[in-house]
Structures are given as structure tokens and as C-alpha cells.
Amino acid sequence: MDVWTIVSAVLGLVAIVGGGAYLKVKGKLGQVKNLGKEAVDVLIVAVNAVDDDKITAEEVAAIKKEAKEAAAAFKTLIGK
């Protein structure tokens, strides 16, 4: 085997490993983005509930729903 064959094989392996790592990182970043969006949703619903100085049962239910979605996104991120 000549040098260029070895260099080509090494570059091919680097590309395969690098591509796999990129896909894994991209997936985790997507999960982080989803967790951030869910956390913002919880804050928006909570702030809207407190705006009128009264929290109704519907607002409590909405806050609980958004909090559960944020918790699910967090569990997905950490892999549980």
C-alpha cells in the first residue's frame, strides 16, 4: 500500500467518526432547545396567571401542564 491509500483510509475513518459525533451532538442540542422552550412556556403561563393578582383553577391546571411538559423534556435530555 502506498502512502495515499493509508491517508485516504485514515481520512475516511475520521469522517465516519466525526459524522457520528456530529449527529449525537446535534440531537442533544435539539433536546436542550426543546427544554428551553418548555421552560419559557412555564414562565409565560405563570406570569400571565399572576398578572391579575388572582390564580384561577384553569391557570393552575395550565401551569401544571406546562411544568409536566418541561419535566418530560428534562428527562428526555438526561436520558431517563
PyMOL Python script that loads the backbone (N, CA, C, O; Angstrom):
from pymol import cmd

cmd.read_pdbstr("""\
ATOM      1  N   MET A   1       0.835  -1.179   0.000  1.00  0.00           N
ATOM      2  CA  MET A   1       0.000   0.000   0.000  1.00  0.00           C
ATOM      3  C   MET A   1       0.881   1.243   0.000  1.00  0.00           C
ATOM      4  O   MET A   1       1.910   1.318   0.671  1.00  0.00           O
ATOM      5  N   ASP A   2       0.440   2.178  -0.757  1.00  0.00           N
ATOM      6  CA  ASP A   2       1.215   3.416  -0.782  1.00  0.00           C
ATOM      7  C   ASP A   2       0.668   4.399   0.262  1.00  0.00           C
ATOM      8  O   ASP A   2      -0.349   4.137   0.905  1.00  0.00           O
ATOM      9  N   VAL A   3       1.343   5.501   0.414  1.00  0.00           N
ATOM     10  CA  VAL A   3       1.013   6.488   1.444  1.00  0.00           C
ATOM     11  C   VAL A   3      -0.379   7.062   1.231  1.00  0.00           C
ATOM     12  O   VAL A   3      -1.113   7.276   2.195  1.00  0.00           O
ATOM     13  N   TRP A   4      -0.751   7.312  -0.017  1.00  0.00           N
ATOM     14  CA  TRP A   4      -2.038   7.958  -0.283  1.00  0.00           C
ATOM     15  C   TRP A   4      -3.213   7.044   0.043  1.00  0.00           C
ATOM     16  O   TRP A   4      -4.282   7.527   0.418  1.00  0.00           O
ATOM     17  N   THR A   5      -3.038   5.778  -0.089  1.00  0.00           N
ATOM     18  CA  THR A   5      -4.088   4.838   0.291  1.00  0.00           C
ATOM     19  C   THR A   5      -4.301   4.867   1.806  1.00  0.00           C
ATOM     20  O   THR A   5      -5.435   4.848   2.283  1.00  0.00           O
ATOM     21  N   ILE A   6      -3.214   4.911   2.540  1.00  0.00           N
ATOM     22  CA  ILE A   6      -3.298   4.966   4.006  1.00  0.00           C
ATOM     23  C   ILE A   6      -3.925   6.292   4.443  1.00  0.00           C
ATOM     24  O   ILE A   6      -4.797   6.304   5.311  1.00  0.00           O
ATOM     25  N   VAL A   7      -3.492   7.400   3.853  1.00  0.00           N
ATOM     26  CA  VAL A   7      -4.053   8.707   4.183  1.00  0.00           C
ATOM     27  C   VAL A   7      -5.543   8.730   3.874  1.00  0.00           C
ATOM     28  O   VAL A   7      -6.332   9.251   4.662  1.00  0.00           O
ATOM     29  N   SER A   8      -5.931   8.178   2.748  1.00  0.00           N
ATOM     30  CA  SER A   8      -7.333   8.147   2.357  1.00  0.00           C
ATOM     31  C   SER A   8      -8.151   7.311   3.343  1.00  0.00           C
ATOM     32  O   SER A   8      -9.256   7.707   3.715  1.00  0.00           O
ATOM     33  N   ALA A   9      -7.630   6.178   3.763  1.00  0.00           N
ATOM     34  CA  ALA A   9      -8.336   5.329   4.720  1.00  0.00           C
ATOM     35  C   ALA A   9      -8.490   6.033   6.069  1.00  0.00           C
ATOM     36  O   ALA A   9      -9.552   5.972   6.689  1.00  0.00           O
ATOM     37  N   VAL A  10      -7.432   6.695   6.515  1.00  0.00           N
ATOM     38  CA  VAL A  10      -7.492   7.414   7.789  1.00  0.00           C
ATOM     39  C   VAL A  10      -8.504   8.546   7.716  1.00  0.00           C
ATOM     40  O   VAL A  10      -9.283   8.731   8.650  1.00  0.00           O
ATOM     41  N   LEU A  11      -8.510   9.303   6.631  1.00  0.00           N
ATOM     42  CA  LEU A  11      -9.475  10.392   6.478  1.00  0.00           C
ATOM     43  C   LEU A  11     -10.907   9.866   6.413  1.00  0.00           C
ATOM     44  O   LEU A  11     -11.829  10.499   6.928  1.00  0.00           O
ATOM     45  N   GLY A  12     -11.089   8.726   5.792  1.00  0.00           N
ATOM     46  CA  GLY A  12     -12.417   8.108   5.746  1.00  0.00           C
ATOM     47  C   GLY A  12     -12.904   7.730   7.131  1.00  0.00           C
ATOM     48  O   GLY A  12     -14.065   7.959   7.470  1.00  0.00           O
ATOM     49  N   LEU A  13     -12.026   7.154   7.931  1.00  0.00           N
ATOM     50  CA  LEU A  13     -12.399   6.790   9.300  1.00  0.00           C
ATOM     51  C   LEU A  13     -12.695   8.031  10.144  1.00  0.00           C
ATOM     52  O   LEU A  13     -13.641   8.038  10.932  1.00  0.00           O
ATOM     53  N   VAL A  14     -11.893   9.069   9.980  1.00  0.00           N
ATOM     54  CA  VAL A  14     -12.131  10.316  10.710  1.00  0.00           C
ATOM     55  C   VAL A  14     -13.496  10.893  10.328  1.00  0.00           C
ATOM     56  O   VAL A  14     -14.226  11.383  11.190  1.00  0.00           O
ATOM     57  N   ALA A  15     -13.836  10.838   9.057  1.00  0.00           N
ATOM     58  CA  ALA A  15     -15.123  11.363   8.600  1.00  0.00           C
ATOM     59  C   ALA A  15     -16.286  10.563   9.184  1.00  0.00           C
ATOM     60  O   ALA A  15     -17.307  11.138   9.562  1.00  0.00           O
ATOM     61  N   ILE A  16     -16.138   9.251   9.258  1.00  0.00           N
ATOM     62  CA  ILE A  16     -17.201   8.404   9.813  1.00  0.00           C
ATOM     63  C   ILE A  16     -17.399   8.699  11.298  1.00  0.00           C
ATOM     64  O   ILE A  16     -18.529   8.882  11.752  1.00  0.00           O
ATOM     65  N   VAL A  17     -16.312   8.745  12.047  1.00  0.00           N
ATOM     66  CA  VAL A  17     -16.401   9.011  13.487  1.00  0.00           C
ATOM     67  C   VAL A  17     -16.901  10.434  13.732  1.00  0.00           C
ATOM     68  O   VAL A  17     -17.750  10.657  14.595  1.00  0.00           O
ATOM     69  N   GLY A  18     -16.380  11.382  12.981  1.00  0.00           N
ATOM     70  CA  GLY A  18     -16.804  12.773  13.132  1.00  0.00           C
ATOM     71  C   GLY A  18     -18.271  12.961  12.795  1.00  0.00           C
ATOM     72  O   GLY A  18     -18.969  13.720  13.467  1.00  0.00           O
ATOM     73  N   GLY A  19     -18.743  12.286  11.769  1.00  0.00           N
ATOM     74  CA  GLY A  19     -20.149  12.378  11.387  1.00  0.00           C
ATOM     75  C   GLY A  19     -21.060  11.823  12.464  1.00  0.00           C
ATOM     76  O   GLY A  19     -22.103  12.409  12.757  1.00  0.00           O
ATOM     77  N   GLY A  20     -20.680  10.702  13.056  1.00  0.00           N
ATOM     78  CA  GLY A  20     -21.464  10.122  14.148  1.00  0.00           C
ATOM     79  C   GLY A  20     -21.502  11.031  15.363  1.00  0.00           C
ATOM     80  O   GLY A  20     -22.550  11.199  15.985  1.00  0.00           O
ATOM     81  N   ALA A  21     -20.363  11.616  15.701  1.00  0.00           N
ATOM     82  CA  ALA A  21     -20.308  12.535  16.840  1.00  0.00           C
ATOM     83  C   ALA A  21     -21.164  13.771  16.568  1.00  0.00           C
ATOM     84  O   ALA A  21     -21.849  14.262  17.466  1.00  0.00           O
ATOM     85  N   TYR A  22     -21.129  14.266  15.354  1.00  0.00           N
ATOM     86  CA  TYR A  22     -21.924  15.440  14.989  1.00  0.00           C
ATOM     87  C   TYR A  22     -23.417  15.156  15.166  1.00  0.00           C
ATOM     88  O   TYR A  22     -24.152  15.984  15.705  1.00  0.00           O
ATOM     89  N   LEU A  23     -23.860  13.985  14.710  1.00  0.00           N
ATOM     90  CA  LEU A  23     -25.279  13.650  14.838  1.00  0.00           C
ATOM     91  C   LEU A  23     -25.697  13.532  16.297  1.00  0.00           C
ATOM     92  O   LEU A  23     -26.801  13.934  16.664  1.00  0.00           O
ATOM     93  N   LYS A  24     -24.822  12.983  17.128  1.00  0.00           N
ATOM     94  CA  LYS A  24     -25.134  12.852  18.549  1.00  0.00           C
ATOM     95  C   LYS A  24     -25.235  14.236  19.203  1.00  0.00           C
ATOM     96  O   LYS A  24     -26.172  14.500  19.957  1.00  0.00           O
ATOM     97  N   VAL A  25     -24.283  15.105  18.917  1.00  0.00           N
ATOM     98  CA  VAL A  25     -24.295  16.461  19.481  1.00  0.00           C
ATOM     99  C   VAL A  25     -25.504  17.234  18.971  1.00  0.00           C
ATOM    100  O   VAL A  25     -26.141  17.965  19.730  1.00  0.00           O
ATOM    101  N   LYS A  26     -25.819  17.078  17.706  1.00  0.00           N
ATOM    102  CA  LYS A  26     -26.968  17.770  17.124  1.00  0.00           C
ATOM    103  C   LYS A  26     -28.258  17.335  17.819  1.00  0.00           C
ATOM    104  O   LYS A  26     -29.129  18.162  18.087  1.00  0.00           O
ATOM    105  N   GLY A  27     -28.380  16.045  18.110  1.00  0.00           N
ATOM    106  CA  GLY A  27     -29.563  15.556  18.813  1.00  0.00           C
ATOM    107  C   GLY A  27     -29.675  16.134  20.207  1.00  0.00           C
ATOM    108  O   GLY A  27     -30.763  16.528  20.628  1.00  0.00           O
ATOM    109  N   LYS A  28     -28.563  16.192  20.935  1.00  0.00           N
ATOM    110  CA  LYS A  28     -28.575  16.755  22.293  1.00  0.00           C
ATOM    111  C   LYS A  28     -28.908  18.246  22.258  1.00  0.00           C
ATOM    112  O   LYS A  28     -29.651  18.733  23.110  1.00  0.00           O
ATOM    113  N   LEU A  29     -28.372  18.960  21.296  1.00  0.00           N
ATOM    114  CA  LEU A  29     -28.676  20.386  21.186  1.00  0.00           C
ATOM    115  C   LEU A  29     -30.156  20.619  20.899  1.00  0.00           C
ATOM    116  O   LEU A  29     -30.745  21.579  21.396  1.00  0.00           O
ATOM    117  N   GLY A  30     -30.746  19.754  20.111  1.00  0.00           N
ATOM    118  CA  GLY A  30     -32.185  19.837  19.856  1.00  0.00           C
ATOM    119  C   GLY A  30     -32.987  19.621  21.125  1.00  0.00           C
ATOM    120  O   GLY A  30     -34.002  20.282  21.348  1.00  0.00           O
ATOM    121  N   GLN A  31     -32.526  18.684  21.966  1.00  0.00           N
ATOM    122  CA  GLN A  31     -33.200  18.433  23.237  1.00  0.00           C
ATOM    123  C   GLN A  31     -33.039  19.622  24.187  1.00  0.00           C
ATOM    124  O   GLN A  31     -33.974  19.965  24.912  1.00  0.00           O
ATOM    125  N   VAL A  32     -31.869  20.247  24.189  1.00  0.00           N
ATOM    126  CA  VAL A  32     -31.647  21.436  25.023  1.00  0.00           C
ATOM    127  C   VAL A  32     -32.562  22.566  24.566  1.00  0.00           C
ATOM    128  O   VAL A  32     -33.141  23.275  25.389  1.00  0.00           O
ATOM    129  N   LYS A  33     -32.689  22.731  23.261  1.00  0.00           N
ATOM    130  CA  LYS A  33     -33.578  23.763  22.719  1.00  0.00           C
ATOM    131  C   LYS A  33     -35.019  23.501  23.136  1.00  0.00           C
ATOM    132  O   LYS A  33     -35.736  24.429  23.510  1.00  0.00           O
ATOM    133  N   ASN A  34     -35.443  22.255  23.074  1.00  0.00           N
ATOM    134  CA  ASN A  34     -36.805  21.901  23.463  1.00  0.00           C
ATOM    135  C   ASN A  34     -37.031  22.166  24.950  1.00  0.00           C
ATOM    136  O   ASN A  34     -38.083  22.675  25.337  1.00  0.00           O
ATOM    137  N   LEU A  35     -36.049  21.824  25.785  1.00  0.00           N
ATOM    138  CA  LEU A  35     -36.167  22.093  27.217  1.00  0.00           C
ATOM    139  C   LEU A  35     -36.278  23.595  27.480  1.00  0.00           C
ATOM    140  O   LEU A  35     -37.077  24.021  28.314  1.00  0.00           O
ATOM    141  N   GLY A  36     -35.493  24.386  26.785  1.00  0.00           N
ATOM    142  CA  GLY A  36     -35.567  25.836  26.942  1.00  0.00           C
ATOM    143  C   GLY A  36     -36.927  26.385  26.559  1.00  0.00           C
ATOM    144  O   GLY A  36     -37.469  27.250  27.247  1.00  0.00           O
ATOM    145  N   LYS A  37     -37.483  25.885  25.461  1.00  0.00           N
ATOM    146  CA  LYS A  37     -38.800  26.341  25.021  1.00  0.00           C
ATOM    147  C   LYS A  37     -39.866  25.979  26.050  1.00  0.00           C
ATOM    148  O   LYS A  37     -40.754  26.780  26.340  1.00  0.00           O
ATOM    149  N   GLU A  38     -39.776  24.765  26.601  1.00  0.00           N
ATOM    150  CA  GLU A  38     -40.756  24.344  27.600  1.00  0.00           C
ATOM    151  C   GLU A  38     -40.631  25.167  28.876  1.00  0.00           C
ATOM    152  O   GLU A  38     -41.638  25.517  29.491  1.00  0.00           O
ATOM    153  N   ALA A  39     -39.398  25.480  29.279  1.00  0.00           N
ATOM    154  CA  ALA A  39     -39.192  26.292  30.479  1.00  0.00           C
ATOM    155  C   ALA A  39     -39.766  27.698  30.279  1.00  0.00           C
ATOM    156  O   ALA A  39     -40.372  28.259  31.192  1.00  0.00           O
ATOM    157  N   VAL A  40     -39.577  28.252  29.106  1.00  0.00           N
ATOM    158  CA  VAL A  40     -40.137  29.573  28.807  1.00  0.00           C
ATOM    159  C   VAL A  40     -41.659  29.515  28.822  1.00  0.00           C
ATOM    160  O   VAL A  40     -42.307  30.448  29.297  1.00  0.00           O
ATOM    161  N   ASP A  41     -42.235  28.436  28.310  1.00  0.00           N
ATOM    162  CA  ASP A  41     -43.692  28.286  28.341  1.00  0.00           C
ATOM    163  C   ASP A  41     -44.219  28.283  29.775  1.00  0.00           C
ATOM    164  O   ASP A  41     -45.249  28.892  30.060  1.00  0.00           O
ATOM    165  N   VAL A  42     -43.512  27.598  30.678  1.00  0.00           N
ATOM    166  CA  VAL A  42     -43.921  27.585  32.088  1.00  0.00           C
ATOM    167  C   VAL A  42     -43.902  29.007  32.643  1.00  0.00           C
ATOM    168  O   VAL A  42     -44.843  29.430  33.314  1.00  0.00           O
ATOM    169  N   LEU A  43     -42.839  29.732  32.365  1.00  0.00           N
ATOM    170  CA  LEU A  43     -42.730  31.101  32.874  1.00  0.00           C
ATOM    171  C   LEU A  43     -43.811  32.014  32.303  1.00  0.00           C
ATOM    172  O   LEU A  43     -44.381  32.831  33.026  1.00  0.00           O
ATOM    173  N   ILE A  44     -44.088  31.880  31.034  1.00  0.00           N
ATOM    174  CA  ILE A  44     -45.121  32.728  30.408  1.00  0.00           C
ATOM    175  C   ILE A  44     -46.475  32.465  31.033  1.00  0.00           C
ATOM    176  O   ILE A  44     -47.204  33.403  31.356  1.00  0.00           O
ATOM    177  N   VAL A  45     -46.822  31.185  31.209  1.00  0.00           N
ATOM    178  CA  VAL A  45     -48.124  30.852  31.799  1.00  0.00           C
ATOM    179  C   VAL A  45     -48.195  31.339  33.247  1.00  0.00           C
ATOM    180  O   VAL A  45     -49.224  31.857  33.680  1.00  0.00           O
ATOM    181  N   ALA A  46     -47.112  31.174  33.987  1.00  0.00           N
ATOM    182  CA  ALA A  46     -47.102  31.609  35.389  1.00  0.00           C
ATOM    183  C   ALA A  46     -47.213  33.131  35.502  1.00  0.00           C
ATOM    184  O   ALA A  46     -47.957  33.637  36.342  1.00  0.00           O
ATOM    185  N   VAL A  47     -46.490  33.849  34.674  1.00  0.00           N
ATOM    186  CA  VAL A  47     -46.560  35.316  34.713  1.00  0.00           C
ATOM    187  C   VAL A  47     -47.955  35.795  34.314  1.00  0.00           C
ATOM    188  O   VAL A  47     -48.494  36.714  34.931  1.00  0.00           O
ATOM    189  N   ASN A  48     -48.533  35.188  33.300  1.00  0.00           N
ATOM    190  CA  ASN A  48     -49.886  35.560  32.894  1.00  0.00           C
ATOM    191  C   ASN A  48     -50.894  35.277  34.001  1.00  0.00           C
ATOM    192  O   ASN A  48     -51.862  36.019  34.166  1.00  0.00           O
ATOM    193  N   ALA A  49     -50.672  34.212  34.757  1.00  0.00           N
ATOM    194  CA  ALA A  49     -51.589  33.870  35.851  1.00  0.00           C
ATOM    195  C   ALA A  49     -51.503  34.878  36.985  1.00  0.00           C
ATOM    196  O   ALA A  49     -52.507  35.178  37.630  1.00  0.00           O
ATOM    197  N   VAL A  50     -50.319  35.395  37.229  1.00  0.00           N
ATOM    198  CA  VAL A  50     -50.113  36.306  38.351  1.00  0.00           C
ATOM    199  C   VAL A  50     -50.457  37.759  37.981  1.00  0.00           C
ATOM    200  O   VAL A  50     -50.615  38.599  38.867  1.00  0.00           O
ATOM    201  N   ASP A  51     -50.572  38.051  36.712  1.00  0.00           N
ATOM    202  CA  ASP A  51     -50.815  39.433  36.266  1.00  0.00           C
ATOM    203  C   ASP A  51     -52.029  40.075  36.915  1.00  0.00           C
ATOM    204  O   ASP A  51     -51.992  41.255  37.263  1.00  0.00           O
ATOM    205  N   ASP A  52     -53.099  39.320  37.082  1.00  0.00           N
ATOM    206  CA  ASP A  52     -54.326  39.906  37.633  1.00  0.00           C
ATOM    207  C   ASP A  52     -54.445  39.704  39.149  1.00  0.00           C
ATOM    208  O   ASP A  52     -55.510  39.932  39.721  1.00  0.00           O
ATOM    209  N   ASP A  53     -53.374  39.284  39.788  1.00  0.00           N
ATOM    210  CA  ASP A  53     -53.326  39.070  41.244  1.00  0.00           C
ATOM    211  C   ASP A  53     -54.287  37.987  41.730  1.00  0.00           C
ATOM    212  O   ASP A  53     -54.575  37.906  42.924  1.00  0.00           O
ATOM    213  N   LYS A  54     -54.780  37.162  40.823  1.00  0.00           N
ATOM    214  CA  LYS A  54     -55.620  36.014  41.177  1.00  0.00           C
ATOM    215  C   LYS A  54     -55.180  34.849  40.303  1.00  0.00           C
ATOM    216  O   LYS A  54     -54.877  35.020  39.122  1.00  0.00           O
ATOM    217  N   ILE A  55     -55.149  33.681  40.892  1.00  0.00           N
ATOM    218  CA  ILE A  55     -54.822  32.489  40.120  1.00  0.00           C
ATOM    219  C   ILE A  55     -56.047  31.576  40.141  1.00  0.00           C
ATOM    220  O   ILE A  55     -56.453  31.084  41.194  1.00  0.00           O
ATOM    221  N   THR A  56     -56.619  31.363  38.977  1.00  0.00           N
ATOM    222  CA  THR A  56     -57.812  30.525  38.866  1.00  0.00           C
ATOM    223  C   THR A  56     -57.400  29.062  38.741  1.00  0.00           C
ATOM    224  O   THR A  56     -56.227  28.737  38.553  1.00  0.00           O
ATOM    225  N   ALA A  57     -58.399  28.196  38.851  1.00  0.00           N
ATOM    226  CA  ALA A  57     -58.150  26.763  38.730  1.00  0.00           C
ATOM    227  C   ALA A  57     -57.640  26.410  37.328  1.00  0.00           C
ATOM    228  O   ALA A  57     -56.811  25.515  37.166  1.00  0.00           O
ATOM    229  N   GLU A  58     -58.146  27.121  36.327  1.00  0.00           N
ATOM    230  CA  GLU A  58     -57.693  26.870  34.959  1.00  0.00           C
ATOM    231  C   GLU A  58     -56.217  27.246  34.795  1.00  0.00           C
ATOM    232  O   GLU A  58     -55.457  26.556  34.115  1.00  0.00           O
ATOM    233  N   GLU A  59     -55.833  28.354  35.432  1.00  0.00           N
ATOM    234  CA  GLU A  59     -54.433  28.787  35.355  1.00  0.00           C
ATOM    235  C   GLU A  59     -53.516  27.809  36.075  1.00  0.00           C
ATOM    236  O   GLU A  59     -52.408  27.536  35.613  1.00  0.00           O
ATOM    237  N   VAL A  60     -53.978  27.278  37.215  1.00  0.00           N
ATOM    238  CA  VAL A  60     -53.193  26.272  37.941  1.00  0.00           C
ATOM    239  C   VAL A  60     -53.023  25.028  37.072  1.00  0.00           C
ATOM    240  O   VAL A  60     -51.939  24.450  37.002  1.00  0.00           O
ATOM    241  N   ALA A  61     -54.104  24.624  36.415  1.00  0.00           N
ATOM    242  CA  ALA A  61     -54.031  23.452  35.539  1.00  0.00           C
ATOM    243  C   ALA A  61     -53.067  23.699  34.372  1.00  0.00           C
ATOM    244  O   ALA A  61     -52.316  22.805  33.981  1.00  0.00           O
ATOM    245  N   ALA A  62     -53.093  24.900  33.826  1.00  0.00           N
ATOM    246  CA  ALA A  62     -52.191  25.221  32.715  1.00  0.00           C
ATOM    247  C   ALA A  62     -50.737  25.226  33.175  1.00  0.00           C
ATOM    248  O   ALA A  62     -49.853  24.747  32.465  1.00  0.00           O
ATOM    249  N   ILE A  63     -50.493  25.769  34.370  1.00  0.00           N
ATOM    250  CA  ILE A  63     -49.121  25.774  34.908  1.00  0.00           C
ATOM    251  C   ILE A  63     -48.641  24.350  35.139  1.00  0.00           C
ATOM    252  O   ILE A  63     -47.504  24.016  34.805  1.00  0.00           O
ATOM    253  N   LYS A  64     -49.505  23.504  35.713  1.00  0.00           N
ATOM    254  CA  LYS A  64     -49.134  22.106  35.945  1.00  0.00           C
ATOM    255  C   LYS A  64     -48.825  21.395  34.629  1.00  0.00           C
ATOM    256  O   LYS A  64     -47.859  20.639  34.532  1.00  0.00           O
ATOM    257  N   LYS A  65     -49.663  21.647  33.613  1.00  0.00           N
ATOM    258  CA  LYS A  65     -49.462  21.012  32.309  1.00  0.00           C
ATOM    259  C   LYS A  65     -48.114  21.414  31.720  1.00  0.00           C
ATOM    260  O   LYS A  65     -47.360  20.563  31.248  1.00  0.00           O
ATOM    261  N   GLU A  66     -47.813  22.702  31.748  1.00  0.00           N
ATOM    262  CA  GLU A  66     -46.542  23.181  31.200  1.00  0.00           C
ATOM    263  C   GLU A  66     -45.358  22.662  32.014  1.00  0.00           C
ATOM    264  O   GLU A  66     -44.313  22.339  31.449  1.00  0.00           O
ATOM    265  N   ALA A  67     -45.516  22.582  33.335  1.00  0.00           N
ATOM    266  CA  ALA A  67     -44.434  22.067  34.175  1.00  0.00           C
ATOM    267  C   ALA A  67     -44.171  20.594  33.881  1.00  0.00           C
ATOM    268  O   ALA A  67     -43.018  20.161  33.863  1.00  0.00           O
ATOM    269  N   LYS A  68     -45.229  19.823  33.651  1.00  0.00           N
ATOM    270  CA  LYS A  68     -45.057  18.405  33.308  1.00  0.00           C
ATOM    271  C   LYS A  68     -44.346  18.259  31.968  1.00  0.00           C
ATOM    272  O   LYS A  68     -43.507  17.375  31.799  1.00  0.00           O
ATOM    273  N   GLU A  69     -44.681  19.122  31.020  1.00  0.00           N
ATOM    274  CA  GLU A  69     -44.016  19.079  29.718  1.00  0.00           C
ATOM    275  C   GLU A  69     -42.535  19.430  29.856  1.00  0.00           C
ATOM    276  O   GLU A  69     -41.686  18.822  29.204  1.00  0.00           O
ATOM    277  N   ALA A  70     -42.228  20.410  30.706  1.00  0.00           N
ATOM    278  CA  ALA A  70     -40.828  20.781  30.932  1.00  0.00           C
ATOM    279  C   ALA A  70     -40.079  19.638  31.620  1.00  0.00           C
ATOM    280  O   ALA A  70     -38.929  19.360  31.280  1.00  0.00           O
ATOM    281  N   ALA A  71     -40.715  18.985  32.572  1.00  0.00           N
ATOM    282  CA  ALA A  71     -40.086  17.856  33.264  1.00  0.00           C
ATOM    283  C   ALA A  71     -39.830  16.700  32.286  1.00  0.00           C
ATOM    284  O   ALA A  71     -38.789  16.046  32.348  1.00  0.00           O
ATOM    285  N   ALA A  72     -40.780  16.458  31.392  1.00  0.00           N
ATOM    286  CA  ALA A  72     -40.598  15.412  30.387  1.00  0.00           C
ATOM    287  C   ALA A  72     -39.443  15.750  29.456  1.00  0.00           C
ATOM    288  O   ALA A  72     -38.663  14.870  29.088  1.00  0.00           O
ATOM    289  N   ALA A  73     -39.329  17.007  29.076  1.00  0.00           N
ATOM    290  CA  ALA A  73     -38.215  17.426  28.210  1.00  0.00           C
ATOM    291  C   ALA A  73     -36.890  17.266  28.926  1.00  0.00           C
ATOM    292  O   ALA A  73     -35.896  16.886  28.307  1.00  0.00           O
ATOM    293  N   PHE A  74     -36.856  17.550  30.230  1.00  0.00           N
ATOM    294  CA  PHE A  74     -35.631  17.383  31.011  1.00  0.00           C
ATOM    295  C   PHE A  74     -35.252  15.908  31.114  1.00  0.00           C
ATOM    296  O   PHE A  74     -34.082  15.550  30.979  1.00  0.00           O
ATOM    297  N   LYS A  75     -36.246  15.057  31.354  1.00  0.00           N
ATOM    298  CA  LYS A  75     -35.972  13.621  31.428  1.00  0.00           C
ATOM    299  C   LYS A  75     -35.458  13.084  30.103  1.00  0.00           C
ATOM    300  O   LYS A  75     -34.580  12.222  30.074  1.00  0.00           O
ATOM    301  N   THR A  76     -36.000  13.589  29.014  1.00  0.00           N
ATOM    302  CA  THR A  76     -35.517  13.185  27.694  1.00  0.00           C
ATOM    303  C   THR A  76     -34.054  13.612  27.513  1.00  0.00           C
ATOM    304  O   THR A  76     -33.245  12.870  26.956  1.00  0.00           O
ATOM    305  N   LEU A  77     -33.736  14.797  27.983  1.00  0.00           N
ATOM    306  CA  LEU A  77     -32.371  15.310  27.842  1.00  0.00           C
ATOM    307  C   LEU A  77     -31.370  14.471  28.624  1.00  0.00           C
ATOM    308  O   LEU A  77     -30.293  14.156  28.118  1.00  0.00           O
ATOM    309  N   ILE A  78     -31.720  14.108  29.858  1.00  0.00           N
ATOM    310  CA  ILE A  78     -30.766  13.359  30.673  1.00  0.00           C
ATOM    311  C   ILE A  78     -30.850  11.857  30.422  1.00  0.00           C
ATOM    312  O   ILE A  78     -30.025  11.095  30.927  1.00  0.00           O
ATOM    313  N   GLY A  79     -31.833  11.434  29.652  1.00  0.00           N
ATOM    314  CA  GLY A  79     -31.895  10.040  29.236  1.00  0.00           C
ATOM    315  C   GLY A  79     -32.614   9.115  30.188  1.00  0.00           C
ATOM    316  O   GLY A  79     -32.283   7.931  30.251  1.00  0.00           O
ATOM    317  N   LYS A  80     -33.581   9.608  30.928  1.00  0.00           N
ATOM    318  CA  LYS A  80     -34.358   8.745  31.826  1.00  0.00           C
ATOM    319  C   LYS A  80     -35.733   8.528  31.291  1.00  0.00           C
ATOM    320  O   LYS A  80     -36.533   7.827  31.910  1.00  0.00           O
TER     321      LYS A  80
END
""", "prot")
cmd.dss("prot")
cmd.show_as("cartoon", "prot")
cmd.util.cbc("prot")
cmd.orient("prot")
